Amino acid sequence: MFKTRKLISALTMLTALVFLISGGGCNKDNSTPPPAGNPVLSVKMVDAPSGYDAVNVEVIGLEANLGNGWTPLALDNTGVYNLLSFTNGNSLALINGIVLTPCTISELRLILGTNNTVVVDGNTYELQTPSGQTSGYKVKMDSQPMIAGGVYHLVLDFNTEKSVHETGNGKYMLKPVVTGYLQTSVGSITGTIYPVAGAYYVEATNATDTSGTYINQINGQFLIAAVLPGIYNVKFFPNAGHIEKIIPGAGVVAGQTTQIGTIIIE
């Protein structure tokens, strides 16, 4: 019942952003003020729910390959974050807007520190990372031209359920699985359940994609973010004393939020 999104690619909590431009590399624009009409990029991170109590990772940097080697990009937020906080519509803003010259973006690399832990049944364990991964991990995404005057919002969709691996003897390893999407290329599904205690998890599924999130147990609201366009069956996982419910035919359109209203859980 956890999100099992297919379009996800590794990130040991480090990502990789490759900007390629035909005929040359794209660059950060450091002029003051920047030339009018250059593309502006923002990056935020969201997470798919998992069965852990917490997955804490230390975010320390972000680098971009601008066609002539990796270039550090200043982050608006660094530190140790519980990835499970970035579900149900919440996100971590990594970059709130950086000016680039026109280019094509295809990869990102996010750099993590060593202060990474997982909490399982109230017990905290160190999250080890594979050796040789200090330079970061690449996030795969479809190439996207960034044209003059464009404003681009990139979502890094992290999957903790697939990223944390128990290796035995109380040891855990972090092999991040993440996919990058332009916010305009994906949609979302939102709604409310009644009664609030009727269900705890909601999942949207079709033949190629599955996405889900926990339902807010205080107000019954939910938001399944970063859903690829298509038609989905929306399944509600009931709490004790209630019955599973499936809402068929929920259409998702890129760049839009599909509102399925108030769902009665019997």
C-alpha positions as CSV (number, residue, x, y, z in Angstrom):
1,M,0.0,0.0,0.0
2,F,3.0,2.2,-0.2
3,K,3.7,4.3,-3.3
4,T,5.5,2.3,-5.9
5,R,6.1,4.9,-8.6
6,K,7.9,3.5,-11.6
7,L,9.6,6.6,-12.8
8,I,12.1,6.7,-10.1
9,S,15.8,6.7,-10.2
10,A,18.5,6.5,-7.6
11,L,19.5,9.3,-5.2
12,T,21.5,8.5,-2.1
13,M,20.2,11.7,-1.2
14,L,22.4,13.4,-3.6
15,T,21.0,14.3,-7.0
16,A,22.4,15.3,-10.3
17,L,21.4,18.0,-12.6
18,V,22.8,18.1,-16.1
19,F,22.1,21.1,-18.3
20,L,22.9,20.6,-21.9
21,I,22.4,23.1,-24.7
22,S,22.8,22.4,-28.3
23,G,25.9,24.1,-29.5
24,G,27.2,24.8,-25.9
25,G,26.5,24.5,-22.2
26,C,24.1,26.6,-20.2
27,N,25.4,28.7,-17.3
28,K,24.3,30.3,-14.1
29,D,23.7,34.0,-14.8
30,N,25.6,36.0,-12.1
31,S,25.0,39.5,-13.6
32,T,23.2,42.1,-11.6
33,P,20.5,42.5,-12.6
34,P,20.2,39.4,-14.8
35,P,19.4,39.9,-18.5
36,A,15.6,40.1,-19.0
37,G,14.0,37.0,-20.3
38,N,16.4,34.3,-19.1
39,P,14.9,31.1,-17.7
40,V,14.4,30.8,-14.0
41,L,14.6,27.5,-12.2
42,S,13.2,26.5,-8.8
43,V,13.6,23.0,-7.2
44,K,11.6,21.4,-4.4
45,M,11.6,17.9,-2.9
46,V,8.6,15.7,-1.9
47,D,8.4,12.2,-0.6
48,A,6.4,9.1,-0.9
49,P,5.1,7.7,2.4
50,S,6.7,4.7,4.0
51,G,6.3,2.4,7.0
52,Y,9.2,4.0,9.0
53,D,8.7,6.3,11.9
54,A,11.1,8.8,10.4
55,V,13.8,8.9,7.7
56,N,16.3,11.8,8.5
57,V,18.8,12.9,5.9
58,E,21.4,15.7,5.9
59,V,21.1,17.9,2.8
60,I,24.3,19.9,2.3
61,G,24.5,20.9,-1.4
62,L,23.2,20.7,-4.9
63,E,25.4,20.7,-8.1
64,A,24.6,21.2,-11.7
65,N,26.5,20.1,-14.8
66,L,26.2,23.2,-17.0
67,G,27.9,21.6,-19.9
68,N,31.5,22.4,-18.7
69,G,31.7,20.4,-15.5
70,W,29.7,20.4,-12.2
71,T,28.9,23.8,-10.7
72,P,27.6,24.2,-7.1
73,L,24.2,25.9,-6.8
74,A,23.3,27.7,-3.6
75,L,20.5,26.1,-1.6
76,D,17.9,28.1,0.2
77,N,17.6,25.3,2.8
78,T,20.2,22.9,4.2
79,G,20.3,20.7,7.3
80,V,18.8,17.5,8.6
81,Y,15.2,16.8,7.5
82,N,12.7,14.1,8.1
83,L,11.7,13.1,4.6
84,L,8.3,11.8,5.8
85,S,7.4,15.4,6.6
86,F,7.3,16.1,2.9
87,T,4.1,14.2,2.0
88,N,0.5,15.1,1.5
89,G,1.3,18.4,-0.2
90,N,4.2,19.4,2.0
91,S,7.6,19.9,0.3
92,L,11.2,21.1,1.0
93,A,12.2,24.1,-1.1
94,L,15.8,23.5,-2.2
95,I,16.1,26.5,-4.7
96,N,13.5,29.3,-4.8
97,G,14.7,30.7,-8.1
98,I,18.0,30.8,-10.0
99,V,18.6,32.5,-13.3
100,L,20.2,30.5,-16.1
101,T,21.0,31.0,-19.7
102,P,18.8,29.0,-22.1
103,C,19.6,25.3,-22.0
104,T,18.2,21.8,-21.7
105,I,18.0,20.2,-18.2
106,S,18.1,16.4,-17.8
107,E,19.8,15.5,-14.5
108,L,20.5,16.8,-11.0
109,R,22.9,15.9,-8.2
110,L,22.1,16.5,-4.6
111,I,24.8,16.2,-2.0
112,L,24.2,14.7,1.4
113,G,26.2,14.7,4.6
114,T,26.8,11.7,6.9
115,N,24.1,12.6,9.6
116,N,21.4,10.2,8.2
117,T,19.2,8.0,10.4
118,V,16.0,5.9,10.2
119,V,13.6,5.4,13.1
120,V,12.0,2.0,13.2
121,D,9.5,1.1,16.0
122,G,10.8,4.0,18.1
123,N,14.5,2.9,17.7
124,T,17.0,5.1,15.8
125,Y,19.5,3.5,13.4
126,E,22.3,5.0,11.4
127,L,21.7,5.1,7.7
128,Q,24.9,4.0,6.0
129,T,25.6,5.0,2.3
130,P,27.4,2.9,-0.2
131,S,31.2,3.6,-0.5
132,G,32.4,5.7,-3.3
133,Q,29.2,7.8,-3.5
134,T,30.5,11.0,-1.9
135,S,30.1,12.9,-5.2
136,G,26.3,12.4,-5.2
137,Y,23.6,10.4,-7.0
138,K,21.9,11.1,-10.2
139,V,18.2,11.8,-10.6
140,K,16.8,10.7,-13.9
141,M,14.2,12.8,-15.7
142,D,13.0,13.5,-19.2
143,S,15.1,16.2,-20.9
144,Q,13.4,19.6,-20.8
145,P,14.5,22.7,-22.8
146,M,14.6,25.8,-20.7
147,I,13.9,28.7,-23.0
148,A,14.3,32.4,-22.5
149,G,11.5,33.9,-20.4
150,G,10.4,30.5,-19.0
151,V,9.8,29.9,-15.3
152,Y,10.4,26.2,-14.3
153,H,9.5,24.4,-11.2
154,L,11.3,21.0,-10.8
155,V,9.9,18.4,-8.3
156,L,12.3,15.8,-6.9
157,D,10.0,12.9,-6.0
158,F,11.8,10.8,-3.3
159,N,10.7,7.3,-2.4
160,T,11.8,6.3,1.1
161,E,10.1,2.9,0.9
162,K,12.5,1.9,-1.9
163,S,15.5,3.9,-0.7
164,V,16.0,2.4,2.8
165,H,17.3,-1.2,2.9
166,E,17.7,-3.3,6.0
167,T,21.0,-5.2,5.7
168,G,20.7,-7.3,8.8
169,N,21.8,-7.1,12.5
170,G,20.0,-3.8,13.0
171,K,21.8,-2.1,10.1
172,Y,20.3,0.0,7.4
173,M,21.6,1.4,4.1
174,L,20.4,4.4,2.2
175,K,20.2,4.0,-1.6
176,P,17.9,6.9,-2.6
177,V,15.4,6.4,-5.4
178,V,14.1,9.6,-6.8
179,T,12.6,11.0,-10.1
180,G,12.7,14.6,-11.3
181,Y,9.5,16.1,-12.8
182,L,8.6,19.5,-14.1
183,Q,5.6,20.5,-12.1
184,T,3.8,21.4,-15.3
185,S,4.2,17.8,-16.6
186,V,2.4,16.1,-13.7
187,G,-0.9,16.6,-11.9
188,S,-2.3,15.7,-8.5
189,I,-5.4,14.3,-6.8
190,T,-7.1,15.8,-3.8
191,G,-10.2,15.4,-1.7
192,T,-11.6,14.7,1.8
193,I,-13.0,11.6,3.5
194,Y,-15.9,11.3,5.8
195,P,-15.8,10.2,8.6
196,V,-12.3,11.4,9.3
197,A,-11.5,8.0,11.0
198,G,-12.7,6.0,8.0
199,A,-9.4,5.5,6.2
200,Y,-5.7,6.1,6.8
201,Y,-4.1,5.8,3.3
202,V,-5.2,6.6,-0.3
203,E,-3.6,5.2,-3.5
204,A,-4.1,6.1,-7.2
205,T,-3.4,3.3,-9.6
206,N,-3.5,2.6,-13.3
207,A,-1.6,0.2,-15.6
208,T,1.7,2.1,-15.5
209,D,1.8,4.2,-12.3
210,T,0.9,4.0,-8.6
211,S,1.0,6.9,-6.2
212,G,-0.3,7.3,-2.7
213,T,-0.3,9.3,0.5
214,Y,-1.4,9.1,4.1
215,I,-4.7,10.8,4.9
216,N,-4.7,13.6,7.5
217,Q,-6.4,12.0,10.5
218,I,-7.5,15.3,11.9
219,N,-9.4,16.8,9.0
220,G,-9.7,13.9,6.5
221,Q,-7.9,15.7,3.7
222,F,-5.4,14.2,1.3
223,L,-3.3,15.3,-1.6
224,I,-1.5,12.8,-3.9
225,A,1.2,14.9,-5.6
226,A,3.3,14.3,-8.7
227,V,0.9,12.0,-10.5
228,L,1.5,11.4,-14.2
229,P,-1.4,12.3,-16.6
230,G,-3.9,9.5,-17.0
231,I,-7.0,7.8,-15.7
232,Y,-6.7,6.3,-12.2
233,N,-8.7,4.1,-9.7
234,V,-8.4,5.8,-6.3
235,K,-8.4,3.2,-3.5
236,F,-9.0,4.1,0.2
237,F,-7.4,1.8,2.8
238,P,-9.9,1.7,5.8
239,N,-9.3,1.9,9.5
240,A,-10.7,-0.9,11.7
241,G,-14.5,-0.9,11.5
242,H,-14.8,0.6,8.0
243,I,-14.9,-0.8,4.5
244,E,-12.4,-0.4,1.6
245,K,-13.6,2.0,-1.1
246,I,-12.5,2.5,-4.7
247,I,-13.4,5.5,-6.8
248,P,-12.8,4.6,-10.5
249,G,-12.1,6.9,-13.4
250,A,-10.3,9.8,-11.8
251,G,-8.6,11.8,-14.6
252,V,-5.3,13.6,-14.0
253,V,-4.2,16.4,-16.3
254,A,-0.6,17.8,-16.4
255,G,-0.3,21.0,-14.4
256,Q,-3.8,20.6,-12.7
257,T,-5.2,19.3,-9.5
258,T,-8.1,16.8,-9.8
259,Q,-10.6,17.4,-7.0
260,I,-12.7,14.2,-6.2
261,G,-14.7,15.9,-3.4
262,T,-15.8,14.3,-0.2
263,I,-15.6,10.5,-0.2
264,I,-17.9,8.6,2.2
265,I,-16.2,5.7,3.9
266,E,-18.7,3.2,5.1
